[in-house]
Amino acid sequence: MSAGWYEDGRYVTQGIRVCAALAKALDQDAIVTEYVCPPIPVRDMDWQATRKGYDEGDLIGRGATKQDAINNLIEMEGE
């Protein structure tokens, strides 16, 4: 058994804390996509992608498909 301690009635190990921190970090980096279909004849901007926790002024990726929007967001973040 790993060395640990009791916290709020549960036995906690360092591994549990590391896993919880990693899960939280990955969740914050999640990409959220949305099908918006703007009222224009061109279908190149039907999807948008943002990071979870989007706030006004953050980057928005756009594209004809969900994957195009995600790729666009990632490209803009790398610039």
Backbone as JSON Lines, residues from 0, in Angstrom:
{"i":0,"aa":"M","n":[0.83,-1.17,0.0],"ca":[0.0,0.0,0.0],"c":[0.88,1.24,0.0]}
{"i":1,"aa":"S","n":[0.52,2.24,-0.8],"ca":[1.27,3.49,-0.87],"c":[1.11,4.27,0.42]}
{"i":2,"aa":"A","n":[2.16,5.01,0.75],"ca":[2.07,5.88,1.92],"c":[1.05,6.98,1.65]}
{"i":3,"aa":"G","n":[0.23,7.28,2.61],"ca":[-0.78,8.3,2.41],"c":[-1.24,8.87,3.73]}
{"i":4,"aa":"W","n":[-2.36,9.53,3.7],"ca":[-2.9,10.18,4.88],"c":[-4.42,10.24,4.74]}
{"i":5,"aa":"Y","n":[-5.08,10.54,5.82],"ca":[-6.54,10.65,5.8],"c":[-6.94,12.11,5.63]}
{"i":6,"aa":"E","n":[-7.87,12.32,4.72],"ca":[-8.38,13.65,4.44],"c":[-9.9,13.54,4.3]}
{"i":7,"aa":"D","n":[-10.64,14.23,5.11],"ca":[-12.1,14.2,5.05],"c":[-12.64,12.77,5.09]}
{"i":8,"aa":"G","n":[-12.02,11.94,5.9],"ca":[-12.49,10.57,6.06],"c":[-12.08,9.62,4.97]}
{"i":9,"aa":"R","n":[-11.26,10.08,4.0],"ca":[-10.79,9.21,2.93],"c":[-9.28,9.06,3.01]}
{"i":10,"aa":"Y","n":[-8.8,7.91,2.61],"ca":[-7.36,7.68,2.57],"c":[-6.84,8.21,1.24]}
{"i":11,"aa":"V","n":[-5.9,9.15,1.27],"ca":[-5.39,9.83,0.08],"c":[-3.92,9.51,-0.09]}
{"i":12,"aa":"T","n":[-3.53,9.27,-1.33],"ca":[-2.11,9.07,-1.64],"c":[-1.68,10.18,-2.59]}
{"i":13,"aa":"Q","n":[-0.37,10.32,-2.77],"ca":[0.15,11.35,-3.67],"c":[-0.35,11.1,-5.09]}
{"i":14,"aa":"G","n":[-0.47,9.83,-5.49],"ca":[-0.94,9.5,-6.84],"c":[-2.33,10.03,-7.12]}
{"i":15,"aa":"I","n":[-3.19,9.98,-6.13],"ca":[-4.55,10.49,-6.3],"c":[-4.51,11.99,-6.55]}
{"i":16,"aa":"R","n":[-3.67,12.7,-5.82],"ca":[-3.57,14.16,-6.01],"c":[-3.02,14.48,-7.39]}
{"i":17,"aa":"V","n":[-2.03,13.73,-7.86],"ca":[-1.45,13.97,-9.19],"c":[-2.49,13.71,-10.26]}
{"i":18,"aa":"C","n":[-3.24,12.62,-10.15],"ca":[-4.27,12.31,-11.13],"c":[-5.36,13.38,-11.16]}
{"i":19,"aa":"A","n":[-5.76,13.85,-9.99],"ca":[-6.79,14.88,-9.92],"c":[-6.3,16.18,-10.56]}
{"i":20,"aa":"A","n":[-5.05,16.54,-10.32],"ca":[-4.49,17.76,-10.9],"c":[-4.38,17.63,-12.41]}
{"i":21,"aa":"L","n":[-3.98,16.46,-12.89],"ca":[-3.87,16.24,-14.33],"c":[-5.24,16.3,-14.99]}
{"i":22,"aa":"A","n":[-6.24,15.69,-14.38],"ca":[-7.59,15.71,-14.93],"c":[-8.12,17.14,-15.0]}
{"i":23,"aa":"K","n":[-7.84,17.94,-13.99],"ca":[-8.3,19.33,-13.99],"c":[-7.61,20.13,-15.1]}
{"i":24,"aa":"A","n":[-6.32,19.92,-15.28],"ca":[-5.57,20.63,-16.32],"c":[-6.08,20.23,-17.71]}
{"i":25,"aa":"L","n":[-6.32,18.96,-17.92],"ca":[-6.81,18.5,-19.22],"c":[-8.21,19.04,-19.49]}
{"i":26,"aa":"D","n":[-9.03,19.11,-18.47],"ca":[-10.39,19.61,-18.64],"c":[-10.38,21.08,-19.02]}
{"i":27,"aa":"Q","n":[-9.46,21.86,-18.46],"ca":[-9.38,23.28,-18.78],"c":[-8.91,23.5,-20.21]}
{"i":28,"aa":"D","n":[-8.16,22.55,-20.78],"ca":[-7.68,22.67,-22.15],"c":[-8.66,22.12,-23.18]}
{"i":29,"aa":"A","n":[-9.81,21.65,-22.73],"ca":[-10.78,21.05,-23.63],"c":[-11.25,22.06,-24.68]}
{"i":30,"aa":"I","n":[-11.48,21.55,-25.88],"ca":[-12.0,22.38,-26.97],"c":[-13.48,22.11,-27.11]}
{"i":31,"aa":"V","n":[-14.25,23.17,-27.2],"ca":[-15.71,23.08,-27.35],"c":[-16.05,23.51,-28.77]}
{"i":32,"aa":"T","n":[-16.85,22.71,-29.48],"ca":[-17.25,23.06,-30.84],"c":[-18.75,23.33,-30.88]}
{"i":33,"aa":"E","n":[-19.15,24.13,-31.86],"ca":[-20.56,24.47,-31.99],"c":[-20.88,24.67,-33.47]}
{"i":34,"aa":"Y","n":[-22.01,24.13,-33.9],"ca":[-22.5,24.33,-35.27],"c":[-23.34,25.59,-35.27]}
{"i":35,"aa":"V","n":[-22.87,26.64,-35.94],"ca":[-23.55,27.93,-35.87],"c":[-24.32,28.28,-37.13]}
{"i":36,"aa":"C","n":[-23.89,27.81,-38.29],"ca":[-24.57,28.02,-39.56],"c":[-25.07,29.46,-39.73]}
{"i":37,"aa":"P","n":[-24.13,30.41,-39.91],"ca":[-24.54,31.81,-40.06],"c":[-25.38,32.02,-41.32]}
{"i":38,"aa":"P","n":[-26.23,33.05,-41.33],"ca":[-27.12,33.29,-42.47],"c":[-26.42,33.94,-43.66]}
{"i":39,"aa":"I","n":[-25.41,33.26,-44.17],"ca":[-24.68,33.74,-45.35],"c":[-24.63,32.58,-46.34]}
{"i":40,"aa":"P","n":[-24.48,32.87,-47.63],"ca":[-24.49,31.78,-48.62],"c":[-23.23,30.9,-48.61]}
{"i":41,"aa":"V","n":[-22.15,31.37,-48.02],"ca":[-20.9,30.62,-47.99],"c":[-20.91,29.69,-46.78]}
{"i":42,"aa":"R","n":[-20.55,28.43,-46.96],"ca":[-20.59,27.45,-45.88],"c":[-19.21,27.2,-45.25]}
{"i":43,"aa":"D","n":[-18.27,28.11,-45.43],"ca":[-16.91,27.95,-44.91],"c":[-16.78,28.22,-43.41]}
{"i":44,"aa":"M","n":[-17.8,28.77,-42.78],"ca":[-17.72,29.18,-41.37],"c":[-18.86,28.58,-40.55]}
{"i":45,"aa":"D","n":[-19.34,27.4,-40.91],"ca":[-20.48,26.79,-40.22],"c":[-20.14,26.31,-38.81]}
{"i":46,"aa":"W","n":[-18.88,26.01,-38.53],"ca":[-18.48,25.5,-37.21],"c":[-17.55,26.48,-36.54]}
{"i":47,"aa":"Q","n":[-17.62,26.54,-35.22],"ca":[-16.66,27.34,-34.45],"c":[-16.14,26.5,-33.29]}
{"i":48,"aa":"A","n":[-14.9,26.78,-32.9],"ca":[-14.24,26.05,-31.81],"c":[-13.62,27.06,-30.85]}
{"i":49,"aa":"T","n":[-13.82,26.82,-29.56],"ca":[-13.23,27.66,-28.51],"c":[-12.7,26.76,-27.42]}
{"i":50,"aa":"R","n":[-11.91,27.33,-26.54],"ca":[-11.47,26.58,-25.36],"c":[-12.58,26.63,-24.32]}
{"i":51,"aa":"K","n":[-12.67,25.57,-23.53],"ca":[-13.66,25.54,-22.44],"c":[-13.36,26.73,-21.52]}
{"i":52,"aa":"G","n":[-14.38,27.41,-21.09],"ca":[-14.19,28.6,-20.26],"c":[-13.96,29.84,-21.11]}
{"i":53,"aa":"Y","n":[-14.38,29.79,-22.38],"ca":[-14.21,30.93,-23.29],"c":[-14.7,32.22,-22.65]}
{"i":54,"aa":"D","n":[-13.95,33.27,-22.87],"ca":[-14.32,34.59,-22.39],"c":[-14.2,35.55,-23.57]}
{"i":55,"aa":"E","n":[-14.96,36.6,-23.56],"ca":[-14.95,37.57,-24.65],"c":[-13.53,38.01,-24.96]}
{"i":56,"aa":"G","n":[-13.17,37.95,-26.22],"ca":[-11.83,38.33,-26.64],"c":[-10.9,37.15,-26.85]}
{"i":57,"aa":"D","n":[-11.28,35.95,-26.38],"ca":[-10.47,34.75,-26.61],"c":[-10.57,34.35,-28.08]}
{"i":58,"aa":"L","n":[-9.63,33.53,-28.5],"ca":[-9.6,33.09,-29.89],"c":[-10.79,32.18,-30.2]}
{"i":59,"aa":"I","n":[-11.27,32.29,-31.45],"ca":[-12.34,31.43,-31.95],"c":[-11.88,30.86,-33.28]}
{"i":60,"aa":"G","n":[-11.83,29.53,-33.35],"ca":[-11.49,28.88,-34.61],"c":[-12.76,28.68,-35.42]}
{"i":61,"aa":"R","n":[-12.67,28.85,-36.73],"ca":[-13.85,28.68,-37.59],"c":[-13.49,27.81,-38.78]}
{"i":62,"aa":"G","n":[-14.5,27.08,-39.28],"ca":[-14.26,26.23,-40.43],"c":[-15.53,25.62,-40.97]}
{"i":63,"aa":"A","n":[-15.4,24.96,-42.13],"ca":[-16.54,24.32,-42.79],"c":[-16.96,23.05,-42.06]}
{"i":64,"aa":"T","n":[-16.04,22.41,-41.36],"ca":[-16.34,21.21,-40.6],"c":[-15.87,21.41,-39.16]}
{"i":65,"aa":"K","n":[-16.29,20.51,-38.28],"ca":[-15.87,20.57,-36.88],"c":[-14.35,20.5,-36.79]}
{"i":66,"aa":"Q","n":[-13.74,19.56,-37.54],"ca":[-12.28,19.39,-37.48],"c":[-11.57,20.61,-38.04]}
{"i":67,"aa":"D","n":[-12.1,21.23,-39.09],"ca":[-11.49,22.46,-39.64],"c":[-11.47,23.57,-38.6]}
{"i":68,"aa":"A","n":[-12.56,23.7,-37.83],"ca":[-12.63,24.74,-36.8],"c":[-11.61,24.47,-35.7]}
{"i":69,"aa":"I","n":[-11.47,23.21,-35.29],"ca":[-10.49,22.85,-34.26],"c":[-9.08,23.13,-34.76]}
{"i":70,"aa":"N","n":[-8.79,22.72,-36.0],"ca":[-7.46,22.97,-36.58],"c":[-7.17,24.47,-36.67]}
{"i":71,"aa":"N","n":[-8.17,25.26,-37.04],"ca":[-8.01,26.7,-37.14],"c":[-7.68,27.31,-35.78]}
{"i":72,"aa":"L","n":[-8.37,26.86,-34.73],"ca":[-8.12,27.35,-33.37],"c":[-6.69,27.02,-32.94]}
{"i":73,"aa":"I","n":[-6.28,25.79,-33.15],"ca":[-4.94,25.37,-32.76],"c":[-3.86,26.13,-33.53]}
{"i":74,"aa":"E","n":[-4.1,26.36,-34.81],"ca":[-3.15,27.15,-35.62],"c":[-3.03,28.57,-35.08]}
{"i":75,"aa":"M","n":[-4.15,29.2,-34.76],"ca":[-4.11,30.58,-34.24],"c":[-3.4,30.65,-32.89]}
{"i":76,"aa":"E","n":[-3.56,29.62,-32.06],"ca":[-2.9,29.6,-30.76],"c":[-1.4,29.47,-30.9]}
{"i":77,"aa":"G","n":[-0.95,28.84,-31.98],"ca":[0.48,28.63,-32.2],"c":[1.19,29.85,-32.77]}
{"i":78,"aa":"E","n":[0.44,30.82,-33.22],"ca":[1.07,32.02,-33.83],"c":[1.55,32.98,-32.79]}
